[in-house]
């Protein structure tokens, strides 16, 4: 599943009343897949923004979110200000996981503070991310860009019902 998360409203205010049909269509797609997926070994969801950020807290109480994402605000996924992403979409993913289908969410644009990110929620949902920012001039980089280490890409391979991944330096570094 590929989501256009640029439609989502990531601020603690009322979501704008625009693209409402497209937003609702994405929710309906996620809901339909969650209702019908059964034969698959994995459900891979590709997205841009760091989704489910509020779930990424280390067991010792540390805030994993701050390691890679600049905006911890909730996402509103429709034009309804009560339709927050984690509260409405995450239970659908958990329902799929409980039926034995592995759920893997892969996000991009994580290069601001980390070149790679891997987290498994207590329910067993995988949240992965990678990002590239080394084309940003350090001289003009915003303060929230703190990682100028080597860029990495996420490489996936699937074989015999197993999905595996690795973060590989870009350019063979």
DSSP file (Angstrom, degrees, kcal/mol; ACC not computed):
  #  RESIDUE AA STRUCTURE BP1 BP2  ACC     N-H-->O    O-->H-N    N-H-->O    O-->H-N    TCO  KAPPA ALPHA  PHI   PSI    X-CA   Y-CA   Z-CA
    1    1 A X              0   0    0      0, 0.0    45,-3.1     0, 0.0     2,-0.5   0.000 360.0 360.0 360.0 133.3    0.0    0.0    0.0
    2    2 A X  B     -a   46   0A   0     43,-0.2     2,-0.3     2,-0.0    45,-0.2  -0.964 360.0-162.9-115.3 124.2    1.3    3.4   -0.9
    3    3 A X        -     0   0    0     43,-2.8     2,-1.1    -2,-0.5    45,-0.2  -0.808  20.8-140.1-106.5 144.7    0.0    6.4    1.0
    4    4 A X    >   +     0   0    0     -2,-0.3     3,-1.6     1,-0.2     4,-0.2  -0.769  28.4 172.5 -97.0  85.3    0.1   10.1    0.1
    5    5 A X  G >   +     0   0    0     -2,-1.1     3,-0.8     1,-0.3    -1,-0.2   0.545  64.2  81.6 -76.9  -5.2    0.8   11.3    3.6
    6    6 A X  G 3  S+     0   0    0      1,-0.2    -1,-0.3    -3,-0.1    -2,-0.0   0.673  85.4  62.3 -69.6 -14.8    1.4   14.9    2.3
    7    7 A X  G <  S+     0   0    0     -3,-1.6    -1,-0.2     2,-0.1    -2,-0.2   0.742  86.9  94.6 -75.9 -23.8   -2.4   15.1    2.4
    8    8 A X  S <  S-     0   0    0     -3,-0.8     2,-0.7    -4,-0.2    69,-0.2  -0.268  77.5-127.7 -71.0 156.2   -2.4   14.6    6.2
    9    9 A X  B     -E   76   0B   0     67,-2.2    67,-1.9    69,-0.2     2,-0.5  -0.895  21.4-170.9-108.0 104.9   -2.5   17.6    8.5
   10   10 A X        +     0   0    0     -2,-0.7     2,-0.3    65,-0.2    63,-0.3  -0.159  50.7  92.6 -93.9  43.1    0.4   17.2   11.0
   11   11 A X  S    S-     0   0    0     -2,-0.5     2,-2.2     2,-0.2    65,-0.1  -0.956  82.8-111.5-133.7 152.8   -0.4   20.0   13.4
   12   12 A X  S    S+     0   0    0     -2,-0.3     2,-0.3     2,-0.0    -2,-0.1  -0.254  89.9  83.3 -78.8  54.5   -2.4   20.3   16.6
   13   13 A X  S    S-     0   0    0     -2,-2.2    -2,-0.2    -4,-0.1     2,-0.1  -0.890  96.6 -61.7-143.3 173.6   -5.1   22.4   15.0
   14   14 A X        -     0   0    0     -2,-0.3     3,-0.1     1,-0.1    66,-0.1  -0.373  60.2-114.4 -61.2 130.1   -8.2   21.7   13.0
   15   15 A X        -     0   0    0      1,-0.1    66,-0.1    63,-0.1    -1,-0.1  -0.359  36.3-100.4 -65.6 147.1   -7.3   20.0    9.7
   16   16 A X        -     0   0    0      1,-0.1     2,-1.9    -3,-0.1    -1,-0.1  -0.380  28.0-119.9 -67.2 146.1   -7.9   22.1    6.6
   17   17 A X  S    S+     0   0    0     -3,-0.1     2,-0.3    -2,-0.1    -1,-0.1  -0.473  75.7 108.6 -86.7  66.7  -11.1   21.3    4.7
   18   18 A X  S    S+     0   0    0     -2,-1.9     5,-0.1   -11,-0.1    -2,-0.0  -0.974  70.5  16.5-141.1 154.3   -9.3   20.4    1.5
   19   19 A X  S  > S+     0   0    0     -2,-0.3     4,-2.6     1,-0.1     5,-0.2   0.779  74.0 151.3  55.2  29.0   -8.6   17.1   -0.4
   20   20 A X  H  >  +     0   0    0      1,-0.2     4,-2.4     2,-0.2     5,-0.2   0.872  66.8  50.5 -60.7 -39.6  -11.3   15.5    1.8
   21   21 A X  H  > S+     0   0    0      2,-0.2     4,-2.1     1,-0.2    -1,-0.2   0.918 112.4  46.8 -65.6 -43.4  -12.3   13.0   -0.9
   22   22 A X  H  > S+     0   0    0      2,-0.2     4,-1.8     1,-0.2    -2,-0.2   0.903 112.5  50.1 -65.3 -41.4   -8.7   11.9   -1.4
   23   23 A X  H  X S+     0   0    0     -4,-2.6     4,-1.9     1,-0.2    -2,-0.2   0.928 112.2  46.6 -62.5 -45.2   -8.1   11.7    2.4
   24   24 A X  H  X S+     0   0    0     -4,-2.4     4,-2.7     1,-0.2    -1,-0.2   0.861 107.8  57.3 -67.3 -34.5  -11.2    9.6    2.9
   25   25 A X  H  X S+     0   0    0     -4,-2.1     4,-2.2     2,-0.2    -1,-0.2   0.887 106.1  50.0 -63.3 -38.2  -10.2    7.3   -0.1
   26   26 A X  H  X S+     0   0    0     -4,-1.8     4,-2.5     2,-0.2    -2,-0.2   0.930 111.0  48.5 -65.4 -44.2   -6.9    6.5    1.6
   27   27 A X  H  X S+     0   0    0     -4,-1.9     4,-2.8     1,-0.2    -2,-0.2   0.928 111.5  50.2 -59.9 -44.2   -8.6    5.7    4.9
   28   28 A X  H  X S+     0   0    0     -4,-2.7     4,-2.8     1,-0.2    -1,-0.2   0.884 109.5  51.6 -63.3 -38.3  -11.1    3.4    3.0
   29   29 A X  H  X S+     0   0    0     -4,-2.2     4,-2.6     2,-0.2     5,-0.2   0.944 111.9  45.7 -63.1 -47.6   -8.2    1.7    1.2
   30   30 A X  H  X S+     0   0    0     -4,-2.5     4,-2.6     1,-0.2    -2,-0.2   0.935 114.8  48.0 -60.6 -46.1   -6.4    1.0    4.5
   31   31 A X  H  X S+     0   0    0     -4,-2.8     4,-1.9    -5,-0.2    -1,-0.2   0.911 112.1  49.5 -61.8 -43.1   -9.7   -0.2    6.1
   32   32 A X  H  X S+     0   0    0     -4,-2.8     4,-1.7     2,-0.2     5,-0.2   0.910 112.0  47.4 -64.9 -42.8  -10.5   -2.4    3.1
   33   33 A X  H  X S+     0   0    0     -4,-2.6     4,-2.9     1,-0.2     3,-0.3   0.937 111.4  51.4 -63.1 -44.9   -7.0   -4.0    3.1
   34   34 A X  H  < S+     0   0    0     -4,-2.6    -1,-0.2     1,-0.2    -2,-0.2   0.854 112.5  47.4 -60.4 -34.4   -7.3   -4.6    6.9
   35   35 A X  H  < S+     0   0    0     -4,-1.9    -1,-0.2    -5,-0.2    -2,-0.2   0.802 124.1  28.5 -74.8 -29.7  -10.7   -6.3    6.4
   36   36 A X  H  < S+     0   0    0     -4,-1.7    -2,-0.2    -3,-0.3    -3,-0.2   0.680  84.0 108.6-112.8 -19.8   -9.6   -8.5    3.5
   37   37 A X     <  +     0   0    0     -4,-2.9    64,-0.1    -5,-0.2     6,-0.0  -0.410  32.5 126.3 -65.8 128.8   -5.9   -9.4    3.7
   38   38 A X        +     0   0    0     -2,-0.2    -1,-0.2    62,-0.1    -4,-0.0   0.476  61.9  52.2-149.4 -38.3   -5.5  -13.0    4.8
   39   39 A X  S    S+     0   0    0     62,-0.0    -2,-0.1     2,-0.0     2,-0.0   0.680  88.3  97.0 -83.2 -18.1   -3.3  -15.0    2.4
   40   40 A X        -     0   0    0      1,-0.1     3,-0.1    61,-0.0    62,-0.0  -0.303  62.0-150.7 -74.0 153.7   -0.4  -12.6    2.5
   41   41 A X  S    S+     0   0    0      1,-0.2    61,-2.5    60,-0.1     2,-0.3   0.732  82.0  22.8 -88.3 -27.2    2.7  -13.0    4.7
   42   42 A X  E     - b   0 102A   0     59,-0.2     2,-0.5   120,-0.1    -1,-0.2  -0.978  54.9-154.3-141.4 149.8    3.3   -9.2    4.9
   43   43 A X  E     - b   0 103A   0     59,-2.9    61,-2.6    -2,-0.3     2,-0.5  -0.966  22.3-166.8-120.3 111.0    1.5   -5.9    4.5
   44   44 A X  E     - b   0 104A   0     -2,-0.5     2,-0.5    59,-0.2    61,-0.2  -0.875   1.7-166.0-103.0 126.0    4.0   -3.3    3.5
   45   45 A X  E     - b   0 105A   0     59,-2.8    61,-3.3    -2,-0.5     2,-0.4  -0.956   3.6-159.7-115.6 118.8    2.9    0.4    3.8
   46   46 A X  E     +ab   2 106A   0    -45,-3.1   -43,-2.8    -2,-0.5     2,-0.3  -0.820  24.2 152.5 -99.1 136.3    5.0    3.0    2.1
   47   47 A X  E     - b   0 107A   0     59,-2.4    61,-0.8    -2,-0.4   -43,-0.1  -0.941  42.7-131.0-154.4 171.3    4.6    6.6    3.2
   48   48 A X  S    S+     0   0    0     -2,-0.3    60,-0.7    59,-0.2    -1,-0.1   0.916  81.5  57.3 -94.8 -62.2    6.5    9.9    3.5
   49   49 A X  S    S-     0   0    0     58,-0.1     2,-1.3     1,-0.1    59,-0.1  -0.234  96.6 -94.0 -74.0 160.4    6.1   11.3    7.0
   50   50 A X    >   -     0   0    0     59,-0.1     3,-0.6    57,-0.1    -1,-0.1  -0.616  52.2-160.3 -75.0  95.4    7.0    9.5   10.2
   51   51 A X  T 3   +     0   0    0     -2,-1.3    56,-0.1     1,-0.2    54,-0.1  -0.422  65.1  20.0 -80.1 154.9    3.7    7.9   11.0
   52   52 A X  T >  S+     0   0    0     -2,-0.1     3,-1.9     1,-0.1     4,-0.3   0.800  72.4 156.7  60.5  33.3    2.7    6.6   14.5
   53   53 A X  G X   +     0   0    0     -3,-0.6     3,-1.6     1,-0.3    12,-0.2   0.825  64.5  64.2 -57.8 -33.8    5.4    8.8   16.1
   54   54 A X  G 3  S+     0   0    0      1,-0.3    -1,-0.3    19,-0.1    -2,-0.1   0.626  96.2  58.8 -70.1 -10.4    3.6    8.8   19.4
   55   55 A X  G <  S+     0   0    0     -3,-1.9     2,-1.6     1,-0.1    -1,-0.3   0.572  82.3  91.4 -88.7 -10.4    4.1    5.0   19.7
   56   56 A X    <   +     0   0    0     -3,-1.6     9,-1.2    -4,-0.3     8,-0.6  -0.529  49.7 133.0 -93.6  73.0    7.9    5.2   19.5
   57   57 A X  B     -G   63   0C   0     -2,-1.6     6,-0.2     6,-0.2     5,-0.1  -0.984  57.0-118.9-121.1 128.2    8.9    5.5   23.2
   58   58 A X    >   -     0   0    0      4,-1.8     3,-2.4    -2,-0.5    -2,-0.0  -0.311  24.6-116.8 -62.9 147.1   11.7    3.3   24.5
   59   59 A X  T 3  S+     0   0    0      1,-0.3    -1,-0.1     2,-0.1    -2,-0.0   0.797 115.4  59.5 -55.9 -29.7   10.7    0.9   27.3
   60   60 A X  T 3  S-     0   0    0      1,-0.1    -1,-0.3     2,-0.0    -2,-0.1   0.411 126.8 -99.0 -81.5   3.9   13.1    2.8   29.7
   61   61 A X  S <  S+     0   0    0     -3,-2.4    -2,-0.1     1,-0.3    -1,-0.1   0.397  77.2 140.1  97.9  -3.7   11.1    6.0   29.1
   62   62 A X        -     0   0    0      1,-0.1    -4,-1.8    -5,-0.1     2,-1.0  -0.321  57.4-117.1 -70.5 158.5   13.4    7.6   26.5
   63   63 A X  B >   +G   57   0C   0     -6,-0.2     3,-0.7     1,-0.2     4,-0.4  -0.796  30.1 179.2-102.7  94.1   11.8    9.4   23.6
   64   64 A X  G >  S+     0   0    0     -2,-1.0     3,-1.6    -8,-0.6     4,-0.5   0.828  75.4  71.0 -60.7 -32.9   12.9    7.6   20.5
   65   65 A X  G >> S+     0   0    0     -9,-1.2     4,-2.2     1,-0.3     3,-1.7   0.880  90.1  57.3 -53.1 -45.2   10.9   10.1   18.4
   66   66 A X  G <4 S+     0   0    0     -3,-0.7    -1,-0.3     1,-0.3    -2,-0.2   0.694  93.4  70.8 -64.8 -17.6   13.3   12.9   19.0
   67   67 A X  G <4 S+     0   0    0     -3,-1.6    -1,-0.3    -4,-0.4    -2,-0.2   0.768 120.8   5.3 -70.1 -24.2   16.1   10.9   17.6
   68   68 A X  T <4 S+     0   0    0     -3,-1.7    45,-0.6    -4,-0.5     2,-0.4   0.575 115.3  65.8-136.9 -13.4   14.8   11.1   14.0
   69   69 A X     <  -     0   0    0     -4,-2.2    -1,-0.2    44,-0.1     3,-0.1  -0.941  46.3-163.5-127.5 139.0   11.8   13.4   13.6
   70   70 A X  S    S+     0   0    0     -2,-0.4     2,-0.6     1,-0.2    -1,-0.1   0.691  81.7  55.4 -89.9 -19.9   11.3   17.1   14.1
   71   71 A X        +     0   0    0      1,-0.1    -1,-0.2    -6,-0.1   -18,-0.1  -0.846  50.7 171.3-122.5  95.9    7.5   17.2   14.3
   72   72 A X        +     0   0    0     -2,-0.6    -1,-0.1    -3,-0.1   -61,-0.1   0.372  40.1 124.8 -84.0   7.4    5.9   15.0   17.0
   73   73 A X        -     0   0    0    -63,-0.3   -20,-0.2     1,-0.1   -19,-0.1  -0.263  69.1 -98.7 -66.1 153.6    2.4   16.4   16.5
   74   74 A X        -     0   0    0      1,-0.1     2,-0.5   -21,-0.1    -1,-0.1  -0.320  33.2-124.2 -69.0 156.0   -0.4   14.0   15.7
   75   75 A X        -     0   0    0    -65,-0.2    10,-3.1   -63,-0.1     2,-0.6  -0.873  11.2-151.1-101.6 133.5   -1.6   13.5   12.1
   76   76 A X  B     -EF   9  84B   0    -67,-1.9   -67,-2.2    -2,-0.5     8,-0.2  -0.927   9.6-169.1-101.5 124.2   -5.2   14.1   11.1
   77   77 A X        +     0   0    0      6,-2.2     2,-0.2    -2,-0.6   -50,-0.2   0.513  64.7  26.9 -99.6  -6.7   -6.0   11.9    8.2
   78   78 A X  S    S-     0   0    0      5,-0.5   -69,-0.2     2,-0.4   -63,-0.1  -0.728  95.5 -89.6-135.2-172.4   -9.3   13.2    7.1
   79   79 A X  S    S+     0   0    0     -2,-0.2     2,-0.6   -59,-0.2   -59,-0.1   0.415 100.2  96.1 -83.0   2.6  -11.1   16.5    7.3
   80   80 A X  S >  S-     0   0    0      1,-0.1     3,-2.1     3,-0.1    -2,-0.4  -0.846  70.4-148.0 -94.9 120.4  -12.6   15.5   10.6
   81   81 A X  T 3  S+     0   0    0     -2,-0.6    -1,-0.1     1,-0.3     3,-0.1   0.600  97.5  59.2 -67.2  -9.0  -10.5   16.8   13.5
   82   82 A X  T 3  S+     0   0    0      1,-0.2     2,-1.4     2,-0.0    -1,-0.3   0.484  81.9  90.1 -91.8  -4.2  -11.3   13.7   15.5
   83   83 A X    <   +     0   0    0     -3,-2.1    -6,-2.2    -5,-0.1    -5,-0.5  -0.534  58.5 171.6 -96.1  68.3   -9.8   11.4   12.9
   84   84 A X  B  >  -F   76   0B   0     -2,-1.4     4,-1.8    -8,-0.2     5,-0.4  -0.573  36.9-123.4 -82.7 142.4   -6.3   11.2   14.3
   85   85 A X  H  >>S+     0   0    0    -10,-3.1     4,-3.1    -2,-0.2     5,-1.0   0.902 103.9  42.8 -55.2 -56.0   -3.9    8.7   12.6
   86   86 A X  I  >>S+     0   0    0      1,-0.2     4,-0.5   -11,-0.2     5,-0.5   0.914 115.4  49.4 -63.7 -42.6   -2.8    6.6   15.6
   87   87 A X  I  45S+     0   0    0      1,-0.1    -1,-0.2     3,-0.1    -2,-0.2   0.793 125.8  25.0 -67.4 -28.1   -6.2    6.4   17.2
   88   88 A X  I  <5S+     0   0    0     -4,-1.8     4,-0.4    -3,-0.3    -2,-0.2   0.812 129.0  34.0-106.7 -39.1   -8.0    5.3   14.0
   89   89 A X  I >X5S+     0   0    0     -4,-3.1     4,-1.5    -5,-0.4     3,-0.9   0.872 106.0  63.9 -89.0 -38.8   -5.5    3.6   11.7
   90   90 A X  I 3X<S+     0   0    0     -5,-1.0     4,-2.4    -4,-0.5     5,-0.2   0.881  97.4  56.8 -58.8 -41.2   -3.2    1.8   14.1
   91   91 A X  H 3><S+     0   0    0     -5,-0.5     4,-2.1     1,-0.2    -1,-0.3   0.842 104.1  55.6 -58.8 -30.3   -5.9   -0.5   15.5
   92   92 A X  H <> S+     0   0    0     -3,-0.9     4,-1.7    -4,-0.4    -1,-0.2   0.914 108.2  47.1 -65.9 -42.0   -6.5   -1.7   11.9
   93   93 A X  H  X S+     0   0    0     -4,-1.5     4,-2.4     1,-0.2    -2,-0.2   0.896 111.2  51.2 -66.0 -40.3   -2.8   -2.6   11.5
   94   94 A X  H  X S+     0   0    0     -4,-2.4     4,-2.5     1,-0.2    -1,-0.2   0.897 106.3  55.1 -63.4 -40.1   -2.8   -4.4   14.9
   95   95 A X  H  X S+     0   0    0     -4,-2.1     4,-0.7    -5,-0.2    -1,-0.2   0.899 109.6  46.9 -59.3 -41.7   -5.9   -6.4   13.8
   96   96 A X  H ><>S+     0   0    0     -4,-1.7     5,-1.6     1,-0.2     3,-0.9   0.922 111.1  51.2 -66.6 -44.9   -4.0   -7.5   10.7
   97   97 A X  H ><5S+     0   0    0     -4,-2.4     3,-1.9     1,-0.3    -2,-0.2   0.885 104.7  57.5 -59.7 -39.7   -0.9   -8.5   12.7
   98   98 A X  H 3<5S+     0   0    0     -4,-2.5    -1,-0.3     1,-0.3    -2,-0.2   0.727 100.1  58.6 -65.9 -21.3   -3.1  -10.5   15.1
   99   99 A X  T <<5S-     0   0    0     -3,-0.9    -1,-0.3    -4,-0.7    -2,-0.2   0.395 128.1 -97.8 -86.9   2.9   -4.3  -12.6   12.1
  100  100 A X  T < 5S+     0   0    0     -3,-1.9     2,-0.6     1,-0.3    -3,-0.2   0.545  83.2 128.6  97.1   8.0   -0.7  -13.5   11.4
  101  101 A X      < -     0   0    0     -5,-1.6    -1,-0.3   -64,-0.1   -59,-0.2  -0.864  58.3-127.7 -97.4 125.0    0.3  -11.0    8.7
  102  102 A X  E     -b   42   0A   0    -61,-2.5   -59,-2.9    -2,-0.6     2,-0.5  -0.517  21.1-150.6 -70.2 136.2    3.4   -9.1    9.4
  103  103 A X  E     +b   43   0A   0     21,-0.4    23,-2.6   -61,-0.2     2,-0.5  -0.949  16.1 179.8-114.4 125.3    2.9   -5.3    9.1
  104  104 A X  E     -bc  44 126A   0    -61,-2.6   -59,-2.8    -2,-0.5     2,-0.5  -0.978  10.1-163.8-129.5 117.7    5.8   -3.1    8.0
  105  105 A X  E     -bc  45 127A   0     21,-3.1    23,-3.2    -2,-0.5     2,-0.5  -0.892   8.8-165.9-101.3 126.7    5.5    0.7    7.6
  106  106 A X  E     -bc  46 128A   0    -61,-3.3   -59,-2.4    -2,-0.5     2,-0.3  -0.954   7.8-175.7-120.0 117.6    8.3    2.2    5.6
  107  107 A X  E     -bc  47 129A   0     21,-2.9    23,-1.4    -2,-0.5   -59,-0.2  -0.747   8.3-154.7-111.1 158.0    8.8    6.0    5.7
  108  108 A X        +     0   0    0    -61,-0.8    23,-0.2   -60,-0.7    -1,-0.0  -0.534  65.4  58.8-115.2-174.6   11.1    8.4    4.0
  109  109 A X        +     0   0    0     21,-0.3     3,-0.3    -2,-0.2    22,-0.2   0.858  62.5 129.6  60.9  39.0   12.5   11.8    4.7
  110  110 A X    >>  +     0   0    0     20,-1.1     4,-1.4    -3,-0.2     3,-0.9   0.358  36.4 100.9 -99.0   4.3   14.2   10.7    7.9
  111  111 A X  T 34  +     0   0    0     19,-0.3    36,-0.3     1,-0.2    -1,-0.2   0.527  57.0  83.5 -73.6  -5.0   17.6   12.1    7.1
  112  112 A X  T 34 S+     0   0    0     -3,-0.3    34,-2.5   -44,-0.3    35,-1.8   0.910 116.9   0.8 -64.1 -42.1   17.3   15.2    9.3
  113  113 A X  T <4 S+     0   0    0     -3,-0.9     2,-0.3   -45,-0.6    -2,-0.2   0.518 136.8  23.3-125.6 -11.5   18.3   13.5   12.5
  114  114 A X     <  -     0   0    0     -4,-1.4    -1,-0.4   -46,-0.3     3,-0.1  -0.976  53.7-147.6-156.2 143.3   19.1    9.9   11.6
  115  115 A X  S    S+     0   0    0     -2,-0.3    16,-1.1     1,-0.2     2,-0.3   0.609  89.6  20.6 -87.5 -13.0   20.0    8.1    8.4
  116  116 A X  E     -D  130   0A   0     14,-0.2     2,-0.4    -6,-0.2    14,-0.2  -0.991  63.0-171.7-154.1 148.5   18.2    5.0    9.4
  117  117 A X  E     +D  129   0A   0     12,-2.4    12,-2.3    -2,-0.3     2,-0.4  -0.985   6.3 173.2-147.6 133.4   15.4    4.1   11.8
  118  118 A X  E     +D  128   0A   0     -2,-0.4     2,-0.3    10,-0.2    10,-0.2  -0.975  11.4 158.8-142.7 123.1   14.1    0.7   12.9
  119  119 A X  E     -D  127   0A   0      8,-2.0     8,-3.2    -2,-0.4     2,-0.5  -0.994  23.6-156.0-147.5 136.6   11.5    0.3   15.6
  120  120 A X  E     -D  126   0A   0     -2,-0.3     6,-0.2     6,-0.2    -2,-0.0  -0.970  21.4-135.6-114.7 125.6    9.0   -2.5   16.5
  121  121 A X    >   -     0   0    0      4,-2.6     3,-2.2    -2,-0.5   -65,-0.1  -0.259  31.0-102.1 -71.0 163.6    6.0   -1.5   18.5
  122  122 A X  T 3  S+     0   0    0      1,-0.3    -1,-0.1   -67,-0.2    -2,-0.0   0.778 124.9  57.1 -57.7 -25.3    4.9   -3.7   21.5
  123  123 A X  T 3  S-     0   0    0      2,-0.1    -1,-0.3     1,-0.0    -2,-0.0   0.522 123.5-105.2 -84.2  -5.4    2.2   -5.1   19.2
  124  124 A X    <   +     0   0    0     -3,-2.2     2,-0.4     1,-0.3   -21,-0.4   0.584  69.9 145.0  95.8  11.7    4.8   -6.2   16.6
  125  125 A X        -     0   0    0    -23,-0.1    -4,-2.6   -21,-0.1     2,-0.4  -0.706  43.7-135.5 -82.5 130.4    4.3   -3.6   13.9
  126  126 A X  E     -cD 104 120A   0    -23,-2.6   -21,-3.1    -2,-0.4     2,-0.5  -0.739  16.5-167.8 -89.6 133.1    7.6   -2.6   12.3
  127  127 A X  E     +cD 105 119A   0     -8,-3.2    -8,-2.0    -2,-0.4     2,-0.3  -0.977  15.6 174.9-119.5 114.5    8.3    1.1   11.7
  128  128 A X  E     +cD 106 118A   0    -23,-3.2   -21,-2.9    -2,-0.5     2,-0.3  -0.868   3.7 168.7-120.9 151.9   11.3    1.6    9.3
  129  129 A X  E     +cD 107 117A   0    -12,-2.3   -12,-2.4    -2,-0.3     2,-0.3  -0.981  10.8 179.4-160.0 150.6   12.7    4.8    7.8
  130  130 A X  E     - D   0 116A   0    -23,-1.4   -20,-1.1    -2,-0.3     2,-0.3  -0.968  10.6-172.7-144.5 161.9   15.7    6.1    6.0
  131  131 A X        -     0   0    0    -16,-1.1    21,-0.9   -21,-0.3     2,-0.4  -0.995  17.2-144.8-157.0 159.7   16.6    9.5    4.6
  132  132 A X        +     0   0    0     -2,-0.3   -21,-0.2    19,-0.2   -20,-0.1  -0.993  30.9 145.8-128.9 128.5   19.1   11.4    2.6
  133  133 A X    >   +     0   0    0     -2,-0.4     3,-2.5   -22,-0.2    -1,-0.1   0.344  37.8 108.7-141.8   5.4   20.2   14.9    3.3
  134  134 A X  T 3  S+     0   0    0      1,-0.3     4,-0.1    15,-0.1    14,-0.0   0.526  72.1  69.0 -72.5  -1.0   23.8   15.3    2.3
  135  135 A X  T 3  S+     0   0    0      2,-0.1     2,-0.4     3,-0.0    -1,-0.3   0.570  80.2  98.0 -84.4  -9.1   22.8   17.4   -0.6
  136  136 A X  S <  S-     0   0    0     -3,-2.5     2,-0.3     1,-0.1     5,-0.1  -0.656  83.6-121.5 -78.6 127.3   21.9   20.1    1.9
  137  137 A X    >>  -     0   0    0     -2,-0.4     3,-0.9     1,-0.2     4,-0.9  -0.528  11.5-140.9 -68.1 128.3   24.6   22.6    2.4
  138  138 A X  T 34 S+     0   0    0     -2,-0.3     3,-0.5     1,-0.3    -1,-0.2   0.843 100.9  61.9 -59.0 -32.4   25.7   22.7    6.0
  139  139 A X  T 34 S+     0   0    0      1,-0.2    -1,-0.3    -3,-0.0    -2,-0.0   0.844 116.3  28.6 -62.8 -34.4   26.1   26.4    5.8
  140  140 A X  T <4 S+     0   0    0     -3,-0.9    -1,-0.2     2,-0.0    -2,-0.2   0.318  89.3 126.7-110.8   6.4   22.3   26.8    5.0
  141  141 A X     <  -     0   0    0     -4,-0.9    -3,-0.0    -3,-0.5    -5,-0.0  -0.412  64.8-111.7 -68.2 137.9   20.9   23.8    6.8
  142  142 A X    >   -     0   0    0      1,-0.1     3,-1.8    -2,-0.1    -1,-0.1  -0.275  31.1-107.4 -62.5 157.4   18.1   24.5    9.3
  143  143 A X  T 3  S+     0   0    0      1,-0.3    -1,-0.1     3,-0.0    -2,-0.1   0.773 116.2  64.4 -60.3 -28.0   18.9   23.9   13.0
  144  144 A X  T 3  S+     0   0    0      2,-0.1     2,-0.9     1,-0.1    -1,-0.3   0.615  80.1  89.3 -76.6  -9.2   16.8   20.7   13.1
  145  145 A X    <   +     0   0    0     -3,-1.8   -32,-0.2     1,-0.2   -33,-0.1  -0.792  47.3 150.8 -86.3 108.3   19.1   19.0   10.5
  146  146 A X        +     0   0    0    -34,-2.5     2,-0.7    -2,-0.9   -33,-0.2   0.505  43.4  77.0-119.6  -9.4   21.7   17.4   12.8
  147  147 A X        +     0   0    0    -35,-1.8   -33,-0.1   -36,-0.3    -1,-0.1  -0.903  35.5 157.7-113.5 109.2   22.9   14.3   11.0
  148  148 A X        +     0   0    0     -2,-0.7     3,-0.1   -35,-0.1    -1,-0.1   0.038  38.2 124.5-112.5  23.0   25.4   14.8    8.2
  149  149 A X  S    S-     0   0    0      1,-0.2   -15,-0.1     0, 0.0    -2,-0.0  -0.090  78.3 -53.0 -69.1 179.4   26.8   11.3    8.4
  150  150 A X        -     0   0    0      1,-0.1    -1,-0.2   -18,-0.1     2,-0.1  -0.291  63.4-114.1 -58.2 136.6   26.8    9.1    5.3
  151  151 A X        -     0   0    0     19,-0.2    19,-2.9    -3,-0.1     2,-0.3  -0.421  33.7-161.3 -69.7 147.0   23.4    8.7    3.6
  152  152 A X  E     -H  169   0D   0    -21,-0.9     2,-0.3    17,-0.3    17,-0.2  -0.942   9.0-153.4-128.9 151.3   21.8    5.3    3.7
  153  153 A X  E     -H  168   0D   0     15,-2.8    15,-3.0    -2,-0.3     2,-0.6  -0.900  25.3-116.3-118.0 154.4   19.0    3.7    1.7
  154  154 A X  E     -H  167   0D   0     -2,-0.3     2,-0.5    13,-0.2    13,-0.2  -0.810  28.4-162.6 -93.0 120.9   16.8    0.9    2.9
  155  155 A X  E     -H  166   0D   0     11,-3.2    11,-2.0    -2,-0.6     2,-0.3  -0.894   6.8-167.9-105.9 131.7   17.2   -2.3    0.9
  156  156 A X  E     -H  165   0D   0     -2,-0.5     2,-0.3     9,-0.2     9,-0.2  -0.886   8.7-179.3-117.0 147.3   14.5   -5.0    1.1
  157  157 A X  E     -H  164   0D   0      7,-2.3     7,-2.9    -2,-0.3     2,-0.4  -0.987   8.4-160.8-145.0 144.6   14.5   -8.6   -0.1
  158  158 A X  E     +H  163   0D   0     -2,-0.3     2,-0.3     5,-0.2     5,-0.2  -0.983  18.4 159.4-126.7 128.5   11.7  -11.2    0.1
  159  159 A X  E >   -H  162   0D   0      3,-2.3     3,-1.6    -2,-0.4    -2,-0.0  -0.949  64.7 -12.2-153.6 129.8   12.2  -14.9   -0.1
  160  160 A X  T 3  S-     0   0    0     -2,-0.3     3,-0.1     1,-0.3    -1,-0.0   0.870 129.3 -45.5  50.3  47.4   10.2  -17.9    0.9
  161  161 A X  T 3  S+     0   0    0      1,-0.2     2,-0.5  -119,-0.0    -1,-0.3   0.519 114.7 113.4  80.4   5.2    7.7  -15.9    3.1
  162  162 A X  E <   -H  159   0D   0     -3,-1.6    -3,-2.3  -120,-0.0     2,-0.5  -0.938  48.4-160.9-115.5 131.4   10.4  -13.8    4.8
  163  163 A X  E     +H  158   0D   0     -2,-0.5     2,-0.3    -5,-0.2    -5,-0.2  -0.945  19.0 175.2-106.9 125.1   10.9  -10.1    4.4
  164  164 A X  E     -H  157   0D   0     -7,-2.9    -7,-2.3    -2,-0.5     2,-0.3  -0.869   6.2-170.9-126.3 161.5   14.4   -8.9    5.4
  165  165 A X  E     -H  156   0D   0     -2,-0.3     2,-0.3    -9,-0.2    -9,-0.2  -0.978   9.5-171.7-150.0 160.6   16.0   -5.5    5.2
  166  166 A X  E     -H  155   0D   0    -11,-2.0   -11,-3.2    -2,-0.3     2,-0.7  -0.984  28.0-123.0-150.6 148.9   19.3   -3.7    5.6
  167  167 A X  E     -H  154   0D   0     -2,-0.3     2,-0.4   -13,-0.2   -13,-0.2  -0.869  35.5-167.3 -94.4 116.9   20.4    0.0    5.7
  168  168 A X  E     -H  153   0D   0    -15,-3.0   -15,-2.8    -2,-0.7     3,-0.1  -0.889  25.1-109.6-112.8 131.2   23.0    0.3    3.0
  169  169 A X  E >   -H  152   0D   0     -2,-0.4     3,-1.2   -17,-0.2   -17,-0.3  -0.333  38.7-114.1 -58.1 136.6   25.3    3.3    2.6
  170  170 A X  G >  S+     0   0    0    -19,-2.9     3,-0.5     1,-0.2   -19,-0.2  -0.538  98.4  19.3 -72.3 133.0   24.4    5.3   -0.5
  171  171 A X  G 3  S-     0   0    0     -2,-0.3    -1,-0.2     1,-0.2    -2,-0.1   0.644 125.0 -77.7  82.6  14.2   27.1    5.2   -3.2
  172  172 A X  G <         0   0    0     -3,-1.2    -1,-0.2     1,-0.1    -2,-0.1   0.753 360.0 360.0  69.9  24.1   28.8    2.1   -1.8
  173  173 A X    <         0   0    0     -3,-0.5    -1,-0.1   -22,-0.2    -3,-0.1   0.487 360.0 360.0 -67.2 360.0   30.6    4.0    1.0
